[in-house]
Each structure stands twice: as C-alpha cells, then as structure tokens.
Amino acid sequence: MKPGLLNRLTVVVVGLVLGWGIAWSLQPKLMRSQSHEMSSGAKAPPAEAVVSTIATVAQLSPEGFRALLDNPRFAAREVWLRWAETDPVSCYAEMVKRNDWVFVSTLEAGLSFPGPPAADKVIKTLFNTWVAQNPAAAFKAMVVMPSGFRATLALPELLNKIVATNPLAAVEFVRLYGNGIGSFQHTEIAWAGVDLPNLAKSASDLGNGIYCKFFLDKIAREYGRQDPEGALSWVRSLQRPNKSQLLQEIFVGWTQSAPQQAMTALLQMTDPVERKAAAPPLAKLLANEPPAQAWVAAKQAGFLPEMHATLAQEWGQKDPSAAVNFLVTLQSEYQDEALREAFWPWRFRDPKAAGAAAAALPAGPAKRRIVKELIREWSAADPVAAATFLGAEPYHRDNAELARTIAHSWADQAPASAVAWVQQLPESTQGDSMRSVFYSWAKQDPAAAKVAAEQITDQKQHQKAIEGMAQAGH
C-alpha cells in the first residue's frame, strides 16, 4: 500500500475513533445507563440530555459528526443542527451524500418535529451561516434541494444577498430565477471594484420579470453615476422593451453625480425617447432654480410638455405658496395641470392653507378640480373643517357632490353630527348627502341608524335616509 493512501486512511480512522470516543466519554450518566434502563422497560433519556451532549461535542471534525449520525443514541436532527452551526459546507455535502432529506416530508405536511428544534431551524441555521460565507455557493446548493427546503428559505432574500455582495456572480442566478420572483427589496449593492461595463454586458439578456428589471435598473443607475456616456452606449445597443426605464435610471445617476454637466447635456438631447426619459430627473434639477428661470429654460429647450408637471410638483413640495403665486401669472396651455400638481402635496400637508389659496384662484376648470381633490382629502382628515370651508365658498354645480363627499366622511366619525349638518344644507344639496350618511351609519350601527331615521320629520329627508339604509342592506 502506498504511504500517502495509508496516511489518509489513518486520519479517517483516527477521526472516527475520536468521534465515537469523545461522544461516549461525554455522555451523562443518564445516557450511559440507557441500555440497562431500556432493557428493563424504562424510558429513553430526555431530549435535553441528548442536546446537551451534542452541544458539548459541537466542535467535532466532519468525521466525528458522521460518527454521531451513525450512533442510534443520538437524534439525527440534533446532530444536523450542531453540524450546520459549526460547518455548513461539509454538513450540506454530507446531507447530499446520504440523501438524508429527513425534514422535507415534515415541512411539506405543515408539521414540526415533536421536540426542539423545529426542522426549519436546521435549514435556516445552515443557510444563514452559509450565505454569510459564500452566498453564491449557498444559492447553487439550495436550487437543487427538494421543494420542502426551498419553500422554507426566502428565495428573494437569498438572491438579494448575492446581488448585494457580488453583482457579477449574481447575474446567472437572476437570469435563471429572477423572472419567477414577483417582489424585491431595496438592496444596497457594494459597487467598489465592480467592472460595470462587463456587468452591464452580462446582464443585457435578462428577462422582463420584476426582479430582473430591478437588477437592471440598479446597474443602469450606477453606470450612469460613474460613466454616463458608456452607460448610454450600452442602452442604445440593447433590444429591450424597457429601454426608457433604463435610460431614466442612467439620467438619475448622472444628475446625482454631476448635476451641472448632466443638466447641460440633457437639455441638448434631441432623440424623442431619450428626451422623455430625461425629463423627470432633469425637472428635479431645474426645480432647484427660481421658478421663472426654470420655466424659461425648460420652454427654450422644448421640454415643457414632458416636465411642467414634475416642475410644479417639486415646487409644491418646497414652497407651495410661492409655486402657486408664480403659476397663476402664467399664460400657458400647461397652467391648469401645473397648478393642480403644485396643490397635490399641499393638500395633504396643510389643507387649511391650501384651501385659502384655492379659494383665491380665479374661477374656472382648474379651480373646480383643485377644490374637489382638496375636499376629498380634507374631509377624510377633518370633515368639520372641510364643511366650514365649503360653506364659505359660493360654488354652484359642484356643491351637491362636494357635500356628499364631506357627509360620507363625517358619518364614519360622528353620524349624528353629520345628519345635523346635512339638514341645514340647501335643499338642492341635501338628498344625496343624507342618503350617504345613512348608508354609512347603517353599516356601522343599523339599530341606531333606524332610530335616527324615524326621528327625521322632513318627508324628503326621511325618504333619503330610508334609501341609504336599504342600500346598506337594512
């Protein structure tokens, strides 16, 4: 026999002997007397004793753990758990070798083992450790496991870890499994040292599933930050349905890393697809300029059709009062929509101030639409304040609709007060509002709603209350 082979056999034998010897020497007295007790009909030692012994020998070599698995005195699930915590790579290799998927049937049946730890704890312990050491290797191992194991692990979470730590290695996994994942998490990727041109080229043929798009968007934005010209050349060469989104991600990255350079270049773009993709990030940049100056720059570059709404919304976020004061002075076909966008964030943040500004707008379609949207949000938060605002404004054809919106929200909070408010409205606006109040009230408390309806003496109002309860099924 060759010396090298003899040496290897000696190591294996010594490991096995040590494993058996250490395991036996560390067993509590309770376990040493097991054979005697069991022969006399006594119960087997409690699980805690077995767990304690395995925990003590948890630093065994793979040969030692194999010896424990072959020893009927030890529960296999406990051995696998300790081995997984100590050395997940060799543990998994042994599982494959033995084809010992002992936990799969239990997992698929929706059960757990009769004692701690549960089967999924073994799997999660194994992979939490392994993923931290080598996520790509862990992923390769997982995808060939039986379905019960894969069901226990969160595939998107594992894929995110690979993407975050080694995006180039992750491409093959995203290509294989990204189209089947319907969600993603916002993952911070470690871009240092990543060859972006090579990564972008490798990822060019990814599918159109949600996760694939997410990964490509991440690549495009970072490529745009580091090398916008190279990124544009890459996207222009692609034959993909989502090129506009990739272009926009490149422009976002560019505007973040070199805003002035990006602004100059984007304002000079002529390709219609690229101009449309550039509009949102460019508008966010221009919104930092004084409104009049930004509007003129966008108009001169021919970008107003694509970016007037984003400009107005950005201004509305920063200083809605100043934005509205500027926009009402415009003579532009985009004025109405820009005003609406400027009011959008304001109506949530400070509806009372937004209401005062809306009341001062000149009459017309823009004012009517802005007031409708304001009342819808305001009444949900404070129906009393919204009702006070409505009562102070002489609107006409929209009054019944706005009153119904307020009444419905008010009824959800204080139905009796809502009824009292509707009763003092002009008769032309009462009907639908009363019906709405009692519909909501009957859904909450049909008995109280019935009593309140019976107390209404006005015949028309009473009839609308009955109709509202009928619509609610009462």
N, C-alpha and C positions, 0 to 999 in steps of 0.2 A: 504494500500500500504506500502511496506517495506521502511524504511528510506533510505537505500542505493540506491534503484531504484529511489526514489523521488529526492535524491540529484543529481543523474546523469541526470535525466530529466531536473532539474532546470538549470544545467550547459549548456545543449544543447540549452534550450530556451533562456537563457541569451545570449549565443553566437550568436544565430540567430538574436535576437533583436538588440544586439550591432552592428552586421554586417550591418543590414539594417539601423540602426540609424546613424552609422558613415558614411556609404556610402551616405545617403541622406544629412547629415549635411555638407559634404564636397563638394557637387556638386556646381559648379559655377552657378551664376545667369542665365547664358545662358541655363544650363540644367534644372534649376528649372522652367523656363518659357517654357520648351519644350512642355508640354501638351497644353498650350494656343496657342503657335505658330503653332503646328501641327494641332490643331482643326481648325485653321484659314487658313490652307493650306500652312503654312511656312515650310521651310526645317528643317530637323533634325540638331542638333548641330554637328559641325565638329568633325572628329575623334580625333583631337588633344585635345579637351576638355575632351573627354571620357578617353583618355590615361592618361591625367594629373590627373584626379580624381582617377583612379585605381592605378597609381603610388603613390599617397598620402596615400592610404589605403593598400599598399603592405605588411604591417606587420600584417594584419589581421590573426586571427586563421583560421583553416580549415573551421569552421562553418561560419565565415564571408565571406570567398571566395565562399562557397556554396550559401550563400545568394545573392552574386553578380551575380553568374551564373544564378540564378532564376529570377533575375531582368532584364526585357527586355530592360531597359535603357542602359545596358552595353553590349558591343560586347564580345561574348564568347571567341574569340581568344585572346583578350586583357587580360581577366581575367586569362585564362590558362597561358599566358606568365608570368604575375606577380606572379601567384601562383608557377609556375615552378621555377622561380628565388628564391623564398622565401623558399619553402619546397617541393622539387621534389618528395619525397617519398609519402606524402599524396596527392600531385597533381596527381601522376600516379594512386594511388589507387582509386581516385575519377573518373578518366577517365575510368578505368575498370568498376567501379560500374555503371556508367551512360552509358557505351558503347558508349562514345562520341568521335568517331574517325572522327571528323568533317574535319580533314585536309587530310585524306587519299585520297579521290577521287580527290581533287585538286592536290595533289602531283602526282598521277598517270596520271593525264591529262597533266602534264608538265606545269601547270599554277601556279600563286601565287594569294593570296587574293588581292582585289582591294585597299588595304591600308596597311601601315606598321603595324606590322612586317609581313614578309612572313611566311607561315605555317612552313617551315622547321626551322625557327629561334626558334619557340616554342619548337620543338622536340630537337634541338641541345642544347638549353639552359637547358632544363630539364635534358638531359643526361650528358652534360658536368659537371653540378653540381653533379648529382647523381653518376657518375663514380668516381669523386674525393672522394666522401664519401664512397661508397661501390661498387666497380666495379663488383663484383660477383652478387650482387643483381640486379644491373642495367642490366647486361647481361641476367639474367634469365627473367627479365621483357621484354627486347627487343625481345627475340626469340618467345614470344607469341603474339607480336603485329601484326597487319595486315601488309601486304607486303609493303605498301607505307612508313610506318615508318622505316622498316628495310632497305629499299632502300636508305633512307636519311642518315642513320648512316653508318659509315665505320666499318664493322664487324672486319676486321683485326686490325684496330687501337684499338677498344674496347678490343679485345682479347689480344692484346699486353699489355694493361694496367693491365689486370688481371694477366697475366703471370709475369709481372714485379713486381707487388706488393704482390701477393700471389700465387706462382707457384703450391703449393699443391692443393689449391682450383681450380686452372685453369685446372687441368687435366681433369675433367669431361667435361668442355666446349671444350677443344681441342679434346677430344675423339668424341664429338658429331658433331663439326663443322670444325675441323681442316682439314679434307680431302677435304672439299669444298672450301678451301681458296687457291688460286694459288699464293700468294705472302706473304712476311713477311718483317718486318723491324728489323734492328739490335737493339734489346731491351736489355737494361742493367737490369738484374734481381737482386733484393735485396735478396742475399743469406743468410744474417745473420739470424741465428736461424732456418733455414730450415733443416728438417730431410731428408737428401739426400737419405739414404737407403730406407726410406718409399716412398719418391717421385719417385725414380727410379723404385721401385716395382710397384707403382700405374700406372706409365706411360708405363710400359712394353708392354701393349697390344694396344698402339696407332697405328693408321693406317699408311699407307705409303704415304699419301699426303704431299705436300711441307711443310705445316705449322707443321704437326706432326713431320716430320723429323727435322725441325728447332728446335722445342722444345726439342726433344730427344737429339739432338747434344749439346744444351746448358746444359742440365742435365749431359750428359756424360763428357763434358769438366770440369765442376765444380767438379763433383765427382772425376775425375782424379786429380784435384788440391788438393783436401782435403784428399782423401783416395784411391790412385791408386789400391791397392790390392783389396779393396772392390768393386771398380768400375769394375775391370777385372772379378771378380767372378760374378758380375751381368750380364755383357755382355756375358760371356761364357755360362750362363744358358738360354739365350734367343734363341728363334727360329724365327729369323727375316732375311729378305733378305738384310738389310743394316747394318749388324754387322761390316763390315770392316770400314765403316764410323764412327760408334760409337767408335770402337777401336782407330781409329786415333784421334778422339776428346779427348779420355782419355789420350792418349800419349802426345798430345799437352798440355793439362792441367798439366800433370806430369812434362814435360820438363820446363814449366814455373815456377812451384813452387819449384821443387827440381832438377835442371838440372844435377848435377853430379850423383846423385843417379839414376835418370832416364837413363842417358847415360849408366852407368854400367849395369843396369838391361836389357835395350833394346838390347844392343849388345850381350847379352847372350841368347836371346829368340830363341826358336827352332821351334815353330809352324809356318808353312808357311803363314797362313792367318794373324797372329799377326805380323810376321816379315814384311810383305808387308805394313801393316797399320803403323808400327813403322818407316818405312824408311823415309818418308818426315820430320816429326818433329825431328828425330834423325840426319838427314842430316843437318838441320838448326843449331843444336847444334855443330856438328862436324865442320861445316864451320867456326866456331869461332877459331878453331885451325889452325896452319900453314898448308898450302895445302898438303905438303908432308906427314906430320904426320897424318892428317885426312884421306888421301887416303890410307895409310898403315893400319890404324885402321879399316877402312871400308872393306878393302880387307881381312884382317886377320879374321874378323867376318863373312865373306862371304856375305857382304851387297852391294858390288859394283854393282851387276845387278840392285838392286832396288834404289840405291841412287846416282849413279855417276852423273846423270843429275841434280838433285837438288843441289848437292855439287857445281857443276860447275856454276850453275845459281847464287847461293848465293855468290860465289867468284866474279862472274862477276858484281854483284851489289856493292860489297865492293871495289874491286880493279881489274878492268878488265885486265889491262896491266899485272899485276903480275899473274893473273889467266892464261892468255894465255901463258905467258913465262913458267909457270910450266907445263901446259898441253902439249905443243909441245915437251917436253922432254920425255913424257911417251911412253912406249912400251906396249900398252894395246888395247884390242879389243873395249874398250869404248872411245878411244881417240877422234874419229871423232865427236861423238854425244856430248861429254863433251865440245869440242871446240865450237861447234855450240851454246850450251846453254850459254857458257861464253860470246859469242858475242851478245846474244839476248838483254840484257839491254843496252849494249854499243852502239849498232847501233842507238838507239833512243836518248840516252843522248849526245853522241859526235860522230856523223857519220864520221867526218873527221879523228879523231884519230883512230876510228875503221877501217876505210879504209886503213890507213897507216899500221896498224897491220895485216889486211887481206892480203895486198899486200906482206907482208914479209913471209906469210905462205908458206910452201913447196907445190908444185903443187900436185893436187890430188882431189878426190871427195869432201873432207871436205872443201877445199878452194873454189871450184866451188860453192858449196851450200851456203857457208857463203857470198860470193860475191853477189850471186843472191838475197839473202834476204836483204843484205845491200843496194843494188841498189834500190830495190823495196821501201824501206822506205825512203832512202835518196832522191831519185828523187821526191817524193811527197813533201818533205820539201824544197829542193834546187836543182832543175834539172840542173842548170848550174854547180854547184859543182860536182854533180854526173857524168855529162858528162865529166868534166875535169878529174876526177878520171878514168873513163873508157878509155879515150884517152891515158892515161899514162900507162895502163896495157895491155900487149900483150896477151889477151885472144883470143881464137880461135873459137871453135864451139858454144860458148855461146854468141858471140858478137852480132849477129842479135837480139836475144831475149832480151838482156840487153839494146841494143839501142832502141828497140821498147818500152820498159818499160819507159825509160827516155823521149823519144819523146812524148809518150802519156801524161805523167805528165806535161811536158813543154808546150804542146799545150793547156792544161787547163789554163795556166797562161799567156803565150805570144806566140800564134800560129805562128806569122810571124817569130819570132826568132827561134822557133822550126824547121820551114821549112828550114831556112838558115843553121841550124846545120846539119840537115839530108842531105842536098845537098853536104856537104863536107865529108860525111862518105864514106868509101869504097863502091863500087857498090854492093858488096855481102851483105851488111847490110842495103842498102837504102830502098828496096822495102816495106817491112812490116812496117818500121818506117814511111815512107811517107804516106802510107795508114792510119796508126793510127792517124797521125797528122790531116789529113783532115777529118777523121771521127769525131774527137773531135771538130774541128773547125766548121764543118757544123752543129753540134748540137748547138753550141753557136751562130753562125752568118753565116747562109748559103750564104747570098749575098757576104760578104767579102771573104768567103772561095772560092766561084766561081771565083771572080775576081783574087785571088791569084793563083788559079789553071791555069787560062788562061795565066798567065804570065810565067809559067814554060816552058822553051824551050826544055828541055831534054824529048824525047818522052816517055821513060820508066817511068821517074818520074811523068810526066803528067798523064800517064795512071793509076799509083797507086793513085794519088790524086783524079782522077775521081772515081776510085773504092771505095775509102774511103768515099766520099760524097754520093755515091749510097747506101753504107751500112747504112749511116745515114738517108736515105730516101730523098736525094736531088740530 
